[in-house]
Amino acid sequence: MDLSHLRRESRTALELAVVAMAPSDLVDRLAAAAGLLEALVELPIDSAPVIALVPRVVTRTRSALEAWQNWRHEHLEKKIPRG
């Protein structure tokens, strides 16, 4: 699993959610996930905090990203005119 990729994806989703004025609970979930991943990628991969937190943080991040994709589809994709 590549935490760097997941971190970039969560940061991008967070930025887009802020610009799209997504609900604050969704923005908060993305921010928490991005922040935790930011901290974890700075630590040695075999350190106790990383080993203890990564499974839960990855699950949380994937859930937040899925919620973002669902919200984006519901609220933005339908409003964008397609030529």
LUMRO-414798 format. One line per field, with one value per residue: residue in one letter; x, y, z of N, C-alpha, C, O in turn. Coordinates in steps of 0.02 Angstrom, whole numbers, plus 50000, padded with zeros to 5 digits. Layout:
! LUMRO-414798
r	(a ...)
nX	(X ...)
nY	(Y ...)
nZ	(Z ...)
caX	(X ...)
caY	(Y ...)
caZ	(Z ...)
cX	(X ...)
cY	(Y ...)
cZ	(Z ...)
oX	(X ...)
oY	(Y ...)
oZ	(Z ...)
END
This chain:
! LUMRO-414798
r	(m d l s h l r r e s r t a l e l a v v a m a p s d l v d r l a a a a g l l e a l v e l p i d s a p v i a l v p r v v t r t r s a l e a w q n w r h e h l e k k i p r g)
nX	(50042 50027 50055 50087 50024 49889 49885 49907 49793 49692 49722 49701 49565 49516 49550 49471 49344 49334 49336 49220 49128 49079 48985 49021 49049 49094 49207 49281 49304 49384 49491 49541 49583 49679 49771 49813 49873 49974 50055 50090 50165 50284 50349 50453 50419 50412 50387 50310 50192 50152 50128 50025 49924 49901 49811 49682 49679 49690 49570 49479 49514 49486 49347 49308 49350 49266 49142 49160 49169 49040 48962 49011 48971 48832 48805 48884 48921 48800 48764 48851 48861 48858 48934)
nY	(49941 50110 50243 50373 50399 50388 50491 50603 50593 50613 50743 50817 50791 50854 50989 51012 50990 51095 51206 51177 51200 51098 51003 51039 50931 50833 50895 50906 50769 50733 50820 50775 50646 50676 50750 50658 50561 50640 50661 50529 50484 50544 50476 50335 50186 50068 50105 50108 50195 50208 50075 50045 50139 50146 50046 50086 50221 50213 50148 50245 50351 50301 50286 50420 50473 50402 50451 50584 50569 50522 50631 50730 50678 50681 50818 50900 50844 50825 50954 51008 51062 50960 50955)
nZ	(50000 49960 50050 50019 49897 49935 50025 49941 49861 49957 50000 49882 49862 49976 49951 49836 49890 49981 49893 49823 49917 50001 50122 50295 50381 50294 50238 50356 50384 50275 50298 50421 50385 50286 50361 50460 50377 50323 50435 50465 50353 50371 50469 50516 50427 50497 50627 50790 50805 50670 50631 50719 50686 50546 50481 50527 50490 50351 50320 50366 50282 50153 50167 50185 50062 49976 50018 49979 49839 49812 49855 49770 49646 49661 49684 49603 49476 49408 49385 49298 49136 48993 48838)
caX	(50000 50066 50025 50098 49971 49827 49891 49896 49723 49650 49735 49667 49493 49503 49552 49412 49285 49333 49317 49151 49087 49048 48965 49078 49067 49133 49271 49316 49327 49441 49547 49569 49618 49739 49817 49843 49919 50032 50098 50115 50216 50347 50378 50478 50365 50409 50380 50249 50132 50131 50100 49962 49873 49890 49750 49623 49682 49676 49498 49447 49528 49446 49277 49300 49356 49205 49090 49172 49150 48967 48936 49030 48928 48763 48797 48922 48921 48735 48756 48900 48833 48899 48925)
caY	(50000 50170 50296 50437 50407 50400 50559 50651 50589 50644 50815 50843 50789 50906 51054 51017 50995 51163 51250 51161 51215 51036 51008 51043 50865 50799 50929 50886 50700 50734 50855 50730 50593 50704 50769 50597 50532 50686 50647 50460 50473 50572 50430 50272 50140 50014 50132 50086 50233 50192 50008 50046 50183 50141 50012 50126 50282 50195 50136 50310 50390 50273 50302 50492 50483 50376 50500 50642 50551 50519 50700 50764 50653 50705 50891 50937 50813 50836 51025 51028 51048 50920 50979)
caZ	(50000 49954 50089 49985 49847 49971 50053 49886 49841 50009 49998 49823 49876 50026 49916 49793 49933 50007 49838 49805 49975 50024 50193 50340 50408 50242 50237 50417 50376 50228 50330 50471 50350 50254 50414 50489 50328 50318 50492 50463 50301 50395 50518 50489 50412 50547 50695 50825 50787 50602 50632 50756 50658 50474 50459 50543 50451 50282 50317 50373 50222 50098 50180 50172 49990 49946 50034 49936 49770 49810 49860 49708 49593 49673 49686 49553 49410 49378 49370 49247 49070 48948 48771)
cX	(50044 50031 50033 50043 49904 49827 49878 49823 49677 49661 49699 49592 49474 49501 49490 49348 49279 49308 49243 49101 49045 49029 49025 49097 49109 49203 49313 49344 49388 49502 49581 49610 49683 49792 49852 49893 49982 50081 50130 50170 50283 50384 50406 50421 50357 50403 50312 50188 50106 50097 50032 49907 49855 49826 49687 49622 49666 49600 49460 49455 49487 49372 49264 49304 49294 49147 49098 49150 49074 48937 48950 48984 48857 48756 48834 48915 48856 48726 48803 48871 48883 48882 48906)
cY	(50062 50227 50364 50451 50423 50469 50611 50652 50623 50720 50849 50845 50843 50975 51064 51025 51065 51211 51239 51177 51154 51044 51003 50975 50826 50829 50909 50815 50697 50767 50810 50675 50619 50722 50710 50566 50575 50671 50577 50450 50502 50526 50368 50221 50085 50040 50111 50128 50217 50124 50007 50084 50171 50104 50055 50190 50268 50183 50201 50352 50365 50288 50376 50506 50457 50425 50562 50627 50549 50589 50737 50743 50681 50780 50929 50908 50826 50908 51049 51011 51008 50940 50926)
cZ	(50000 49990 50056 49934 49881 50002 50000 49866 49893 50011 49939 49835 49926 49992 49873 49834 49963 49953 49820 49861 49997 50098 50240 50369 50358 50237 50298 50412 50330 50259 50382 50438 50319 50306 50446 50440 50321 50375 50486 50410 50321 50444 50484 50483 50464 50619 50725 50807 50717 50600 50665 50719 50585 50455 50470 50500 50377 50273 50320 50310 50163 50106 50164 50097 49953 49958 49990 49865 49763 49811 49795 49651 49600 49663 49632 49483 49373 49355 49315 49178 49028 48877 48725)
oX	(50094 49983 49991 50019 49868 49775 49841 49794 49630 49613 49671 49559 49422 49456 49460 49303 49223 49264 49208 49041 48985 49055 49073 49156 49153 49253 49373 49400 49437 49558 49642 49665 49735 49851 49912 49947 50037 50142 50189 50217 50334 50443 50385 50380 50303 50412 50264 50134 50045 50043 49986 49849 49799 49788 49644 49569 49631 49571 49413 49408 49456 49338 49213 49265 49271 49107 49049 49116 49047 48891 48906 48962 48827 48706 48815 48904 48856 48686 48795 48858 48943 48824 48896)
oY	(50066 50256 50408 50507 50468 50503 50659 50705 50658 50757 50902 50895 50875 51014 51118 51062 51091 51253 51287 51170 51159 51088 50967 50962 50788 50793 50896 50802 50663 50743 50808 50659 50587 50710 50711 50545 50548 50668 50569 50412 50486 50536 50351 50214 50057 50002 50098 50099 50213 50116 49973 50063 50186 50131 50058 50210 50307 50206 50212 50385 50405 50303 50392 50546 50488 50438 50589 50668 50572 50604 50772 50784 50702 50803 50986 50945 50836 50922 51104 50953 51023 50941 50938)
oZ	(50037 49964 50064 49928 49860 50005 50012 49854 49874 50022 49947 49820 49919 50005 49873 49815 49969 49966 49803 49853 50009 50132 50226 50381 50378 50232 50292 50434 50344 50249 50386 50460 50326 50295 50457 50460 50313 50364 50501 50422 50290 50458 50429 50528 50473 50666 50688 50796 50706 50571 50642 50721 50564 50414 50426 50476 50345 50224 50282 50288 50127 50057 50134 50071 49905 49913 49965 49833 49713 49773 49769 49611 49551 49636 49616 49435 49312 49310 49289 49164 49027 48857 48666)
END
